[in-house]
């Protein structure tokens, strides 16, 4: 099966990790040799503590979400992050995150599989792969990047998350050397998964996440195995590494903003709780002029997200229809025919139950 190469965002886990998802699905390249980050004798960048909230047991869902979001945006930290899914699949990465006012910069280094370094500076992303000496650059929509999008959603008052999830604190536990509050998010319907979040007590930084099915079984787990909060990470040092592409073939990828209506698509029946977040077309400097592009239509309920990838059907590449699961991520692929006989290839991806993907696929409509 060939999945689209456009990035699928994972909102709630991105609140924990900010950019581990950015390190997946990107063409191979290499990062230049650089001194270890975070070992400088310079003082750490000052960070703002999250705003005062009620005691843990009294916090509402909005309180918890804002606490996690603000902590991940305002704190400098570095550590090792491990993601494990069903069937024994796992991956790990070394992460450096620094903030200075509105400037957010991260470096993610994969620790298993092909060596890969991904940098994100606000909406700019550069990924280096060592074996192919290729650097891929792209610009992401900063409005839809987490945790900024979640923070904006909570502050705007346009927040329906409590309609679809409930929250309760279930205990305390020590994770990666830190005392953490354990918080359970339960879905109110069968269209989304539940979550269990470990939140560092002093800062509110979420340091572990489990995604749970309807029976409470763990589908996927993400956690820091080692973490330093308020680490002496220097923004200027990471920025210098990110911009050092000498010796690498640079491939530029552009995510072009558009709308589903402008591209001739609509949902006949909205999926409860999921609102359209953005619609993008992907073009690369390596793509021949005039070549077909892939459309990515992104929906979110504030925690979970679903991406619809739509491209012209090609029988040489598109043959395997069906449903595939990897941890909490479900993928649905099928050939889709419009009323005028046009053939399309639809891929629906999300950290949601299979019936949610089916609802999106069944509700899709092609309009003139």
C-alpha positions as CSV (number, residue, x, y, z in Angstrom):
1,X,0.0,0.0,0.0
2,X,1.3,3.5,-0.8
3,X,0.3,6.1,1.6
4,X,0.4,9.8,0.7
5,X,3.7,11.5,1.8
6,X,1.9,14.5,3.3
7,X,2.2,14.7,7.0
8,X,-0.6,13.6,9.2
9,X,-0.8,15.7,12.4
10,X,-1.5,14.1,15.8
11,X,-2.9,16.8,18.0
12,X,-3.0,15.5,21.6
13,X,0.3,13.6,21.3
14,X,1.8,16.7,19.7
15,X,0.9,18.6,22.9
16,X,3.3,16.1,24.6
17,X,5.9,16.0,22.0
18,X,5.3,19.0,19.7
19,X,7.1,17.6,16.7
20,X,7.8,13.8,16.8
21,X,5.1,13.5,14.1
22,X,7.1,15.9,11.9
23,X,9.9,13.4,11.9
24,X,7.8,10.7,10.1
25,X,6.9,10.4,6.4
26,X,9.7,12.7,5.2
27,X,12.3,12.0,2.5
28,X,15.8,10.8,3.6
29,X,18.6,13.3,4.1
30,X,21.5,14.1,6.6
31,X,22.1,16.7,9.2
32,X,25.5,18.3,9.4
33,X,27.8,17.4,12.3
34,X,27.1,19.7,15.2
35,X,28.2,20.0,18.8
36,X,25.8,18.4,21.4
37,X,22.9,20.6,22.3
38,X,22.2,21.5,25.9
39,X,25.7,21.1,27.2
40,X,26.6,24.7,27.0
41,X,27.5,26.6,30.2
42,X,25.1,29.4,29.2
43,X,22.2,30.1,31.5
44,X,18.9,28.7,30.3
45,X,16.4,31.0,28.5
46,X,13.9,32.3,31.0
47,X,10.5,30.7,30.6
48,X,7.1,31.7,31.9
49,X,5.3,29.4,34.3
50,X,1.7,28.4,33.3
51,X,-1.0,30.6,34.7
52,X,-2.4,29.7,38.1
53,X,-5.1,27.1,38.0
54,X,-7.2,25.3,40.7
55,X,-5.9,22.3,42.6
56,X,-5.5,19.2,40.5
57,X,-8.7,17.5,41.7
58,X,-10.8,20.6,40.9
59,X,-9.5,21.3,37.4
60,X,-11.9,21.2,34.6
61,X,-11.1,19.7,31.2
62,X,-10.4,23.2,29.8
63,X,-8.0,23.8,32.8
64,X,-6.1,20.7,32.1
65,X,-5.9,21.3,28.3
66,X,-4.7,24.9,28.8
67,X,-2.1,23.7,31.4
68,X,-0.6,21.1,29.1
69,X,-0.7,23.4,26.1
70,X,0.9,26.4,27.8
71,X,3.6,24.2,29.5
72,X,4.7,22.7,26.2
73,X,4.8,26.2,24.6
74,X,6.6,28.0,27.3
75,X,9.1,25.5,28.7
76,X,12.6,24.7,27.5
77,X,13.3,21.0,27.8
78,X,15.3,18.1,26.4
79,X,14.9,14.4,26.7
80,X,14.4,11.0,25.2
81,X,10.9,10.1,24.0
82,X,9.6,6.6,23.3
83,X,6.5,5.6,21.4
84,X,5.2,2.0,21.5
85,X,2.2,0.5,19.7
86,X,0.5,-2.8,19.4
87,X,2.4,-5.8,18.0
88,X,5.7,-4.7,19.5
89,X,6.2,-1.7,17.2
90,X,8.1,1.1,18.8
91,X,10.3,4.2,18.0
92,X,12.4,6.6,20.0
93,X,13.7,10.1,19.5
94,X,15.9,12.6,21.3
95,X,14.2,16.0,21.6
96,X,15.4,19.5,22.3
97,X,12.7,22.2,22.7
98,X,13.3,25.9,23.3
99,X,11.1,29.0,23.4
100,X,11.8,32.7,23.5
101,X,8.6,34.8,23.4
102,X,6.7,33.8,20.3
103,X,9.6,31.8,18.9
104,X,9.4,28.1,19.2
105,X,12.3,25.9,18.0
106,X,12.7,22.1,18.2
107,X,15.1,19.5,17.1
108,X,14.0,15.8,17.0
109,X,16.7,13.1,16.4
110,X,15.5,9.6,15.6
111,X,17.2,6.9,17.6
112,X,16.1,3.8,15.7
113,X,15.8,3.1,12.1
114,X,17.3,5.4,9.5
115,X,19.1,8.3,11.1
116,X,17.0,11.5,10.7
117,X,17.0,15.0,12.2
118,X,14.0,17.3,12.1
119,X,13.9,20.9,13.0
120,X,10.9,23.1,13.4
121,X,11.1,26.9,13.9
122,X,7.5,28.1,14.2
123,X,6.0,27.1,10.8
124,X,9.3,26.3,9.1
125,X,10.4,22.6,9.0
126,X,13.7,21.2,7.8
127,X,14.5,17.5,7.8
128,X,18.0,16.0,7.2
129,X,18.7,12.4,6.4
130,X,22.2,11.1,6.6
131,X,22.3,8.3,4.0
132,X,20.9,10.2,1.0
133,X,22.4,13.6,1.8
134,X,19.1,15.3,1.2
135,X,17.5,18.1,3.2
136,X,13.8,18.7,2.8
137,X,12.3,22.0,3.7
138,X,8.6,22.9,4.1
139,X,6.4,25.5,5.6
140,X,3.5,24.4,7.8
141,X,0.4,26.3,8.6
142,X,1.2,27.7,12.0
143,X,-2.5,28.2,12.8
144,X,-3.1,24.5,12.7
145,X,0.1,23.4,14.5
146,X,-0.2,22.1,18.1
147,X,-0.1,23.2,20.8
148,X,-0.7,26.7,19.5
149,X,-3.9,25.8,17.9
150,X,-5.3,24.2,21.0
151,X,-4.3,27.2,23.1
152,X,-6.0,29.6,20.6
153,X,-9.1,27.4,20.6
154,X,-9.4,27.4,24.4
155,X,-8.9,31.2,24.6
156,X,-11.4,32.0,21.8
157,X,-14.3,30.3,23.5
158,X,-15.0,28.3,20.3
159,X,-14.4,25.0,22.2
160,X,-16.7,22.0,22.0
161,X,-14.2,19.5,23.5
162,X,-16.1,19.1,26.8
163,X,-19.2,18.0,24.7
164,X,-17.3,15.0,23.5
165,X,-14.9,14.2,26.4
166,X,-15.1,14.0,30.2
167,X,-12.2,14.3,32.6
168,X,-11.2,13.0,36.0
169,X,-8.0,12.7,38.0
170,X,-7.2,9.1,38.7
171,X,-4.0,9.2,40.8
172,X,-0.3,10.2,40.9
173,X,2.7,8.4,39.7
174,X,6.5,9.0,39.2
175,X,7.6,9.1,35.5
176,X,11.1,9.8,34.3
177,X,12.0,11.0,37.8
178,X,9.1,13.5,38.1
179,X,6.0,13.3,40.2
180,X,3.0,13.4,37.8
181,X,-0.8,13.8,38.1
182,X,-2.6,11.0,36.1
183,X,-5.6,12.3,34.3
184,X,-8.2,10.3,32.4
185,X,-10.1,11.7,29.3
186,X,-13.1,9.6,28.4
187,X,-15.0,9.9,25.1
188,X,-18.7,10.5,25.3
189,X,-19.4,8.5,22.1
190,X,-17.9,5.8,20.0
191,X,-16.4,8.1,17.4
192,X,-13.2,8.8,19.3
193,X,-10.7,7.1,21.6
194,X,-9.9,7.9,25.3
195,X,-6.7,9.1,26.7
196,X,-4.7,8.8,30.0
197,X,-2.2,11.7,30.5
198,X,0.6,12.0,33.0
199,X,1.2,15.7,33.8
200,X,4.3,16.9,35.7
201,X,3.0,18.4,38.9
202,X,5.1,21.6,39.1
203,X,5.1,22.7,35.5
204,X,2.1,20.9,34.0
205,X,4.2,19.5,31.2
206,X,2.6,16.3,29.9
207,X,5.3,13.6,30.0
208,X,3.4,10.4,29.2
209,X,0.3,9.6,27.1
210,X,-1.8,6.5,26.5
211,X,-4.5,6.1,23.9
212,X,-7.3,3.8,25.0
213,X,-10.0,1.9,23.1
214,X,-13.6,1.6,24.3
215,X,-12.7,-1.3,26.6
216,X,-9.8,0.7,28.2
217,X,-7.1,-1.3,26.5
218,X,-3.9,0.6,25.6
219,X,-3.5,1.0,21.9
220,X,-0.5,3.2,21.9
221,X,1.8,4.8,24.5
222,X,4.2,7.7,24.3
223,X,6.5,8.8,27.2
224,X,9.7,10.5,28.1
225,X,12.1,7.9,29.5
226,X,14.5,10.7,30.4
227,X,13.7,14.4,30.7
228,X,15.3,17.7,31.8
229,X,12.8,20.6,32.2
230,X,14.1,24.2,31.9
231,X,17.1,22.8,30.1
232,X,19.9,25.2,28.9
233,X,18.9,24.8,25.3
234,X,19.9,27.8,23.1
235,X,17.6,29.0,20.3
236,X,20.5,30.5,18.4
237,X,22.4,27.2,18.4
238,X,19.5,25.2,17.1
239,X,18.7,27.8,14.5
240,X,22.3,27.7,13.2
241,X,22.1,23.9,12.9
242,X,18.7,24.1,11.1
243,X,20.0,26.6,8.5
244,X,23.3,24.7,7.8
245,X,22.4,22.8,4.6
246,X,25.8,23.1,2.9
247,X,26.7,19.8,1.2
248,X,23.1,18.7,0.9
249,X,20.7,18.6,-2.0
250,X,17.8,20.8,-0.8
251,X,14.3,19.8,-1.8
252,X,11.6,22.3,-1.1
253,X,8.0,21.2,-0.3
254,X,5.2,23.7,-0.4
255,X,1.9,23.1,1.4
256,X,-0.4,25.4,-0.6
257,X,-3.5,26.6,1.2
258,X,-6.8,26.0,-0.5
259,X,-10.4,25.1,0.4
260,X,-12.3,21.9,-0.1
261,X,-15.1,23.8,-1.9
262,X,-12.5,25.4,-4.3
263,X,-11.2,21.9,-5.1
264,X,-14.8,20.5,-5.7
265,X,-15.2,18.5,-2.5
266,X,-17.7,18.6,0.4
267,X,-19.0,16.5,3.3
268,X,-22.7,15.7,2.9
269,X,-23.1,14.8,6.6
270,X,-20.7,16.3,9.1
271,X,-19.0,13.9,11.6
272,X,-20.1,15.0,15.1
273,X,-17.5,17.1,16.8
274,X,-15.0,17.2,13.9
275,X,-14.5,20.6,12.4
276,X,-12.5,21.4,9.2
277,X,-9.0,22.7,10.3
278,X,-7.3,23.3,7.0
279,X,-7.1,22.1,3.4
280,X,-3.7,21.8,1.7
281,X,-2.2,20.8,-1.6
282,X,1.4,19.5,-1.6
283,X,3.9,20.4,-4.3
284,X,7.7,19.7,-4.2
285,X,10.6,21.1,-6.2
286,X,11.2,17.6,-7.4
287,X,7.7,17.2,-8.8
288,X,7.4,17.7,-12.6
289,X,5.5,20.8,-13.5
290,X,1.8,20.0,-14.1
291,X,1.9,16.8,-12.2
292,X,-1.1,15.7,-10.2
293,X,-1.0,16.8,-6.6
294,X,-2.5,15.3,-3.4
295,X,-5.2,17.1,-1.5
296,X,-5.1,16.9,2.3
297,X,-8.3,17.9,4.1
298,X,-7.8,18.0,7.9
299,X,-10.5,17.7,10.6
300,X,-10.2,17.8,14.3
301,X,-12.4,17.7,17.4
302,X,-9.7,19.5,19.4
303,X,-7.9,16.4,20.5
304,X,-8.1,13.7,17.8
305,X,-7.7,14.5,14.1
306,X,-8.6,12.9,10.8
307,X,-6.9,13.6,7.4
308,X,-8.6,12.9,4.1
309,X,-6.0,12.4,1.3
310,X,-7.5,12.7,-2.2
311,X,-5.7,12.1,-5.5
312,X,-6.5,11.0,-9.0
313,X,-6.8,7.2,-9.2
314,X,-3.7,5.5,-10.8
315,X,-4.1,1.7,-11.3
316,X,-0.4,1.2,-11.3
317,X,-0.1,2.6,-7.7
318,X,-3.5,2.2,-6.2
319,X,-4.7,-1.4,-5.8
320,X,-4.9,-2.4,-2.1
321,X,-8.2,-1.3,-0.6
322,X,-9.1,-1.9,3.0
323,X,-8.5,-0.9,6.6
324,X,-5.1,-1.0,8.4
325,X,-4.3,-0.4,12.0
326,X,-1.0,0.5,13.6
327,X,-1.4,1.3,17.3
328,X,-4.0,3.9,17.6
329,X,-3.7,5.0,14.0
330,X,-6.3,3.7,11.6
331,X,-6.0,4.0,7.8
332,X,-8.8,3.4,5.3
333,X,-8.0,3.2,1.6
334,X,-10.5,2.8,-1.3
335,X,-11.2,3.7,-4.9
336,X,-13.8,6.4,-5.0
337,X,-16.0,7.2,-8.1
338,X,-17.9,10.4,-8.5
339,X,-21.2,10.8,-10.3
340,X,-19.5,11.9,-13.5
341,X,-17.4,8.7,-13.7
342,X,-14.2,10.3,-12.4
343,X,-12.0,7.9,-10.4
344,X,-10.2,9.0,-7.3
345,X,-8.0,7.3,-4.6
346,X,-9.1,8.1,-1.1
347,X,-7.0,7.6,2.0
348,X,-8.5,8.4,5.4
349,X,-6.1,8.5,8.3
350,X,-6.7,9.2,12.0
351,X,-6.2,8.2,15.6
352,X,-9.9,7.4,15.8
353,X,-12.0,4.2,15.7
354,X,-12.6,2.6,12.3
355,X,-16.2,3.7,12.2
356,X,-15.1,7.3,12.3
357,X,-13.0,6.9,9.1
358,X,-16.0,5.1,7.5
359,X,-18.2,8.1,8.4
360,X,-15.9,10.5,6.6
361,X,-15.5,8.3,3.6
362,X,-19.3,7.8,3.2
363,X,-20.0,11.5,3.7
364,X,-17.5,12.6,1.0
365,X,-19.1,14.3,-2.0
366,X,-17.8,15.6,-5.3
367,X,-19.3,18.8,-6.5
368,X,-19.0,20.8,-9.8
